Amino acid sequence: MMGAVVTEAETRLAARRQDAARAKSAMESALADLQLANNNLMAMKLDDAIAAQRRVEEEALVFTKNVNTLYQRAAKWKAEQRRFRSSLEGLDTFEAWATSIEGDLQAIAGNLEYVCAVLEKEGADTHGPPGRPQ
């Protein structure tokens, strides 16, 4: 009887060891699958991060080009503004010259009107009334 109990216990022990070995093997397989899935997930996340970084670098490059273009335009506009202001300074002297010339021309026009009036008066006195042939 004792031998049967021992044999039965040894059989159960062997079955438990086999179950433990199968469980250990299944756990190792599951752990390997989990590690593989983790590695794949890490690789995907890393690929996503690299792609995002490339997009950021491309956007930064475009931004830098835009900044350079805007800087060049601003420099050109500033130079144009300086040239425009310097030409406006020249217009002040031109305005004074034009005002002076206008005064001179008005004086000349006044003198010419006087001369014309005197000549018409002298012509009327020497030729008689206008519209009569002599």
CYANA upper distance limits for C-alpha pairs under 8 A (distance plus 0.5 A):
  1 MET  CA      5 VAL  CA      6.81
  2 MET  CA      6 VAL  CA      6.62
  3 GLY  CA      7 THR  CA      6.49
  4 ALA  CA      8 GLU  CA      6.45
  5 VAL  CA      9 ALA  CA      6.48
  6 VAL  CA     10 GLU  CA      6.51
  7 THR  CA     11 THR  CA      6.57
  8 GLU  CA     12 ARG  CA      6.63
  9 ALA  CA     13 LEU  CA      6.44
 10 GLU  CA     14 ALA  CA      6.49
 11 THR  CA     15 ALA  CA      6.58
 12 ARG  CA     16 ARG  CA      6.51
 13 LEU  CA     17 ARG  CA      6.58
 14 ALA  CA     18 GLN  CA      6.65
 15 ALA  CA     19 ASP  CA      6.54
 16 ARG  CA     20 ALA  CA      6.41
 17 ARG  CA     21 ALA  CA      6.47
 18 GLN  CA     22 ARG  CA      6.53
 19 ASP  CA     23 ALA  CA      6.46
 20 ALA  CA     24 LYS  CA      6.40
 21 ALA  CA     25 SER  CA      6.52
 22 ARG  CA     26 ALA  CA      6.49
 23 ALA  CA     27 MET  CA      6.46
 24 LYS  CA     28 GLU  CA      6.57
 25 SER  CA     29 SER  CA      6.59
 26 ALA  CA     30 ALA  CA      6.50
 27 MET  CA     31 LEU  CA      6.38
 28 GLU  CA     32 ALA  CA      6.53
 29 SER  CA     33 ASP  CA      6.62
 30 ALA  CA     34 LEU  CA      6.47
 31 LEU  CA     35 GLN  CA      6.53
 32 ALA  CA     36 LEU  CA      6.60
 33 ASP  CA     37 ALA  CA      6.57
 34 LEU  CA     38 ASN  CA      6.51
 35 GLN  CA     39 ASN  CA      6.58
 36 LEU  CA     40 ASN  CA      6.62
 37 ALA  CA     41 LEU  CA      6.52
 38 ASN  CA     42 MET  CA      6.49
 39 ASN  CA     43 ALA  CA      6.55
 40 ASN  CA     44 MET  CA      6.64
 41 LEU  CA     45 LYS  CA      6.61
 42 MET  CA     46 LEU  CA      6.44
 43 ALA  CA     47 ASP  CA      6.53
 44 MET  CA     48 ASP  CA      6.64
 45 LYS  CA     49 ALA  CA      6.57
 46 LEU  CA     50 ILE  CA      6.57
 47 ASP  CA     51 ALA  CA      6.58
 48 ASP  CA     52 ALA  CA      6.56
 49 ALA  CA     53 GLN  CA      6.59
 50 ILE  CA     54 ARG  CA      6.68
 51 ALA  CA     55 ARG  CA      6.76
 52 ALA  CA     56 VAL  CA      6.69
 53 GLN  CA     57 GLU  CA      6.58
 54 ARG  CA     58 GLU  CA      6.60
 55 ARG  CA     59 GLU  CA      6.59
 56 VAL  CA     60 ALA  CA      6.49
 57 GLU  CA     61 LEU  CA      6.61
 58 GLU  CA     62 VAL  CA      6.73
 59 GLU  CA     63 PHE  CA      6.46
 60 ALA  CA     64 THR  CA      6.50
 61 LEU  CA     65 LYS  CA      6.71
 62 VAL  CA     66 ASN  CA      6.66
 63 PHE  CA     67 VAL  CA      6.58
 64 THR  CA     68 ASN  CA      6.64
 65 LYS  CA     69 THR  CA      6.62
 66 ASN  CA     70 LEU  CA      6.53
 67 VAL  CA     71 TYR  CA      6.48
 68 ASN  CA     72 GLN  CA      6.65
 69 THR  CA     73 ARG  CA      6.69
 70 LEU  CA     74 ALA  CA      6.48
 71 TYR  CA     75 ALA  CA      6.62
 72 GLN  CA     76 LYS  CA      6.72
 73 ARG  CA     77 TRP  CA      6.54
 74 ALA  CA     78 LYS  CA      6.48
 75 ALA  CA     79 ALA  CA      6.71
 76 LYS  CA     80 GLU  CA      6.62
 77 TRP  CA     81 GLN  CA      6.50
 78 LYS  CA     82 ARG  CA      6.72
 79 ALA  CA     83 ARG  CA      6.71
 80 GLU  CA     84 PHE  CA      6.49
 81 GLN  CA     85 ARG  CA      6.58
 82 ARG  CA     86 SER  CA      6.65
 83 ARG  CA     87 SER  CA      6.63
 84 PHE  CA     88 LEU  CA      6.64
 85 ARG  CA     89 GLU  CA      6.78
 86 SER  CA     90 GLY  CA      7.04
 87 SER  CA     91 LEU  CA      6.89
 88 LEU  CA     92 ASP  CA      7.17
 89 GLU  CA     93 THR  CA      7.74
 90 GLY  CA     94 PHE  CA      6.81
 91 LEU  CA     95 GLU  CA      6.35
 92 ASP  CA     96 ALA  CA      6.90
 93 THR  CA     97 TRP  CA      6.67
 94 PHE  CA     98 ALA  CA      6.48
 95 GLU  CA     99 THR  CA      6.60
 96 ALA  CA    100 SER  CA      6.70
 97 TRP  CA    101 ILE  CA      6.63
 98 ALA  CA    102 GLU  CA      6.48
 99 THR  CA    103 GLY  CA      6.79
100 SER  CA    104 ASP  CA      6.81
101 ILE  CA    105 LEU  CA      6.52
102 GLU  CA    106 GLN  CA      6.59
103 GLY  CA    107 ALA  CA      6.73
104 ASP  CA    108 ILE  CA      6.70
105 LEU  CA    109 ALA  CA      6.46
106 GLN  CA    110 GLY  CA      6.55
107 ALA  CA    111 ASN  CA      6.74
108 ILE  CA    112 LEU  CA      6.57
109 ALA  CA    113 GLU  CA      6.55
110 GLY  CA    114 TYR  CA      6.75
111 ASN  CA    115 VAL  CA      6.65
112 LEU  CA    116 CYS  CA      6.40
113 GLU  CA    117 ALA  CA      6.51
114 TYR  CA    118 VAL  CA      6.63
115 VAL  CA    119 LEU  CA      6.54
116 CYS  CA    120 GLU  CA      6.54
117 ALA  CA    121 LYS  CA      6.63
118 VAL  CA    122 GLU  CA      6.63
119 LEU  CA    123 GLY  CA      6.39
120 GLU  CA    124 ALA  CA      6.49
121 LYS  CA    125 ASP  CA      6.70
122 GLU  CA    126 THR  CA      6.72
123 GLY  CA    127 HIS  CA      6.31
123 GLY  CA    128 GLY  CA      8.26
124 ALA  CA    128 GLY  CA      5.75
124 ALA  CA    129 PRO  CA      6.42
124 ALA  CA    130 PRO  CA      7.23
125 ASP  CA    129 PRO  CA      8.35
127 HIS  CA    134 GLN  CA      7.68
128 GLY  CA    132 ARG  CA      7.81
